[in-house]
């Protein structure tokens, strides 16, 4: 009899663990949807902020990295005002892995987004397709799941009129980064701003005091090169072109 009770107890514990996991997965799926709704409301900080842990981080090449719930909510709100004037986010096929202790989780999903983005040269509104992936870490605090870190990796930011075959990424300018895929090799980033082959040097700096910055890639990589020339992480964009005062 005692063996049967022990077996039943073991089965109940397994069922309880599975139920807790399913509840955690559903809670994180709801968290993703809440974040998406905040994004589609102009990156509303009152919706997006509470989705993150107090020490949370958000980053995306070309848009910067923000630390802390308040700063990242303010930063994303500023990005919407500067670069994403309207959006509709489709968060597709979330893959959620709950840690054995039930306190943390790794989360991945695909992004497909229609958006209104200002032309980097004329500042006129243009329709764009945006595609990418999200990699996140979540943490359970006081019984509630929150994002602890989030990285958006852009695979395309393509004008609707051109399509991703002709224009996979936005044109770079002094108001936006140069998003591109680069092969392995050595490159020279223009520091003077005079090159007609932006963001790369064409020798136009010769009568200035600014030398191009050499950088090397050991493998094929998606990069966001600074166009405004004010980045603190040259040649990489750090979001300085957004002119956001986050305090």
C-alpha positions as CSV (number, residue, x, y, z in Angstrom):
1,X,0.0,0.0,0.0
2,X,2.8,2.4,0.9
3,X,4.5,1.7,-2.4
4,X,1.3,2.6,-4.3
5,X,0.9,5.8,-2.3
6,X,4.5,6.7,-3.1
7,X,3.9,6.1,-6.8
8,X,0.8,8.2,-6.7
9,X,2.7,11.0,-4.9
10,X,5.4,10.8,-7.5
11,X,2.9,11.1,-10.4
12,X,1.2,14.0,-8.7
13,X,4.5,15.8,-8.3
14,X,5.3,15.3,-12.0
15,X,1.9,16.6,-13.0
16,X,2.3,19.6,-10.8
17,X,5.7,20.3,-12.3
18,X,4.3,20.0,-15.8
19,X,1.3,22.3,-14.9
20,X,3.7,24.9,-13.5
21,X,5.8,24.8,-16.6
22,X,2.7,25.2,-18.8
23,X,1.5,28.2,-16.7
24,X,5.0,29.7,-17.0
25,X,5.1,29.3,-20.8
26,X,1.7,30.9,-21.1
27,X,2.7,33.8,-18.8
28,X,5.8,34.5,-21.0
29,X,3.7,34.3,-24.2
30,X,1.4,36.9,-22.6
31,X,4.5,39.0,-21.7
32,X,5.6,38.9,-25.4
33,X,2.1,40.0,-26.6
34,X,2.0,42.8,-24.0
35,X,5.4,44.0,-25.2
36,X,4.2,43.9,-28.8
37,X,1.1,45.9,-28.0
38,X,3.3,48.5,-26.3
39,X,5.5,48.7,-29.4
40,X,2.4,49.2,-31.6
41,X,1.3,52.1,-29.5
42,X,4.4,54.2,-30.2
43,X,6.6,52.2,-27.8
44,X,4.4,53.3,-24.9
45,X,6.6,53.4,-21.8
46,X,3.7,52.7,-19.5
47,X,3.2,49.4,-21.3
48,X,6.8,48.5,-22.2
49,X,8.5,49.5,-18.9
50,X,6.6,47.1,-16.6
51,X,7.6,44.2,-19.0
52,X,11.2,44.5,-17.9
53,X,13.0,43.8,-14.7
54,X,14.3,46.9,-12.9
55,X,17.9,46.1,-14.1
56,X,16.7,44.9,-17.6
57,X,18.5,45.7,-20.8
58,X,17.4,46.2,-24.4
59,X,19.7,46.4,-27.5
60,X,19.6,46.4,-31.2
61,X,22.4,47.3,-33.6
62,X,21.7,50.7,-35.1
63,X,19.4,51.7,-32.2
64,X,21.7,51.4,-29.2
65,X,21.7,49.6,-25.9
66,X,19.7,50.7,-22.9
67,X,20.1,49.6,-19.3
68,X,17.5,49.8,-16.6
69,X,13.7,49.7,-16.8
70,X,13.2,53.5,-16.8
71,X,16.0,54.3,-19.3
72,X,15.1,51.6,-21.8
73,X,11.4,52.5,-21.7
74,X,12.3,56.1,-22.3
75,X,14.8,55.1,-25.0
76,X,12.4,53.0,-26.9
77,X,9.8,55.7,-26.7
78,X,12.3,58.1,-28.2
79,X,13.1,55.7,-31.0
80,X,9.4,55.5,-32.0
81,X,9.3,59.3,-32.1
82,X,12.5,59.5,-34.2
83,X,12.4,56.4,-36.5
84,X,9.3,54.2,-36.2
85,X,6.3,56.4,-36.7
86,X,3.8,53.5,-37.0
87,X,4.2,49.7,-36.6
88,X,2.3,46.4,-36.5
89,X,4.4,43.7,-34.8
90,X,3.9,40.0,-35.5
91,X,5.7,37.9,-32.9
92,X,6.0,34.5,-34.5
93,X,6.8,31.0,-33.2
94,X,8.1,31.8,-29.7
95,X,10.5,29.1,-28.3
96,X,10.4,29.2,-24.5
97,X,12.8,27.1,-22.4
98,X,12.1,27.2,-18.7
99,X,15.1,26.5,-16.4
100,X,14.9,23.5,-14.1
101,X,14.5,25.8,-11.1
102,X,11.6,27.6,-12.7
103,X,13.1,31.0,-12.0
104,X,14.6,31.9,-15.3
105,X,13.9,31.2,-19.0
106,X,15.5,31.7,-22.4
107,X,13.2,32.9,-25.1
108,X,13.5,33.2,-28.9
109,X,11.0,34.3,-31.5
110,X,10.8,35.7,-35.0
111,X,9.7,39.3,-35.9
112,X,7.7,40.3,-38.9
113,X,6.7,44.0,-38.9
114,X,5.1,46.5,-41.1
115,X,6.2,50.0,-40.3
116,X,6.2,53.7,-41.3
117,X,9.8,54.9,-41.3
118,X,11.1,58.3,-42.3
119,X,13.3,58.4,-45.4
120,X,16.9,59.1,-44.1
121,X,17.5,61.7,-46.8
122,X,14.1,63.5,-47.1
123,X,12.5,62.7,-43.8
124,X,9.3,61.8,-45.6
125,X,7.2,58.9,-44.4
126,X,7.8,55.6,-46.2
127,X,6.3,52.1,-45.9
128,X,8.8,49.4,-44.8
129,X,9.0,45.7,-44.1
130,X,11.1,44.8,-41.0
131,X,12.2,41.2,-40.3
132,X,14.4,39.9,-37.5
133,X,14.7,37.7,-34.4
134,X,14.5,38.3,-30.7
135,X,16.8,36.6,-28.1
136,X,15.7,37.2,-24.5
137,X,16.3,36.1,-21.0
138,X,13.4,36.2,-18.6
139,X,13.3,36.1,-14.8
140,X,10.4,35.3,-12.4
141,X,10.2,37.9,-9.7
142,X,7.4,37.9,-7.0
143,X,5.5,35.4,-9.1
144,X,5.6,37.4,-12.3
145,X,7.7,36.9,-15.4
146,X,9.8,39.8,-16.7
147,X,12.4,40.4,-19.4
148,X,15.8,40.7,-18.0
149,X,17.6,41.1,-21.3
150,X,16.4,41.5,-24.9
151,X,18.3,41.7,-28.1
152,X,16.7,42.4,-31.4
153,X,18.7,41.2,-34.5
154,X,17.5,42.8,-37.7
155,X,17.7,40.7,-40.9
156,X,16.0,43.4,-43.1
157,X,14.6,46.9,-43.0
158,X,13.4,47.1,-46.5
159,X,11.4,49.9,-48.3
160,X,8.1,48.6,-49.5
161,X,8.5,50.1,-53.0
162,X,11.9,48.5,-53.6
163,X,11.6,45.2,-51.7
164,X,14.3,43.3,-49.9
165,X,16.0,42.1,-53.1
166,X,16.9,45.6,-54.2
167,X,17.1,47.2,-50.8
168,X,17.5,44.9,-47.8
169,X,18.3,47.7,-45.4
170,X,17.7,51.4,-45.0
171,X,20.1,53.8,-46.7
172,X,22.5,55.2,-44.1
173,X,23.0,58.9,-43.6
174,X,24.0,61.4,-40.9
175,X,20.6,60.7,-39.4
176,X,20.7,56.9,-39.4
177,X,23.3,54.1,-39.2
178,X,24.6,52.1,-42.2
179,X,23.1,48.6,-41.7
180,X,24.8,46.0,-43.9
181,X,26.3,42.5,-44.1
182,X,30.1,42.5,-44.5
183,X,32.4,39.7,-45.5
184,X,35.6,38.8,-43.7
185,X,38.3,41.4,-44.3
186,X,39.8,44.8,-43.5
187,X,37.8,48.0,-43.8
188,X,38.4,51.8,-43.4
189,X,35.5,53.7,-41.8
190,X,35.2,57.4,-42.9
191,X,35.8,59.7,-39.9
192,X,35.8,63.1,-41.8
193,X,32.3,62.8,-43.3
194,X,33.5,63.9,-46.7
195,X,33.7,60.5,-48.4
196,X,31.3,59.9,-51.3
197,X,31.5,56.2,-50.5
198,X,30.0,56.3,-47.1
199,X,30.5,54.9,-44.6
200,X,33.9,53.9,-46.0
201,X,36.9,56.1,-46.7
202,X,37.6,57.3,-50.3
203,X,40.6,59.4,-49.4
204,X,38.7,62.7,-49.0
205,X,40.2,63.2,-45.6
206,X,43.7,64.1,-47.0
207,X,43.4,67.8,-46.3
208,X,41.8,67.3,-42.9
209,X,43.1,66.2,-39.5
210,X,40.8,63.2,-39.4
211,X,42.1,59.8,-40.3
212,X,39.9,56.9,-41.3
213,X,39.4,54.2,-38.7
214,X,40.6,50.7,-39.7
215,X,38.7,47.8,-38.5
216,X,38.8,44.0,-39.3
217,X,36.2,41.3,-39.4
218,X,37.2,37.7,-38.8
219,X,34.0,36.4,-40.3
220,X,30.8,37.3,-42.2
221,X,28.8,39.7,-40.0
222,X,25.8,41.9,-39.9
223,X,26.9,45.4,-38.7
224,X,25.6,48.8,-38.0
225,X,28.2,51.4,-38.9
226,X,28.0,55.0,-37.5
227,X,26.7,57.6,-40.0
228,X,26.5,60.6,-37.7
229,X,30.2,60.4,-36.7
230,X,29.3,61.0,-33.0
231,X,29.2,57.4,-31.8
232,X,31.3,56.6,-28.7
233,X,32.0,53.1,-30.1
234,X,33.3,54.1,-33.6
235,X,33.0,52.6,-36.1
236,X,29.9,51.0,-34.6
237,X,26.7,52.8,-34.2
238,X,25.7,53.3,-30.5
239,X,22.4,55.2,-31.2
240,X,23.9,58.7,-30.9
241,X,22.1,59.7,-34.1
242,X,18.8,59.5,-32.2
243,X,19.8,62.5,-30.1
244,X,18.0,61.0,-27.1
245,X,18.7,62.7,-23.7
246,X,18.3,59.8,-21.3
247,X,19.9,61.6,-18.4
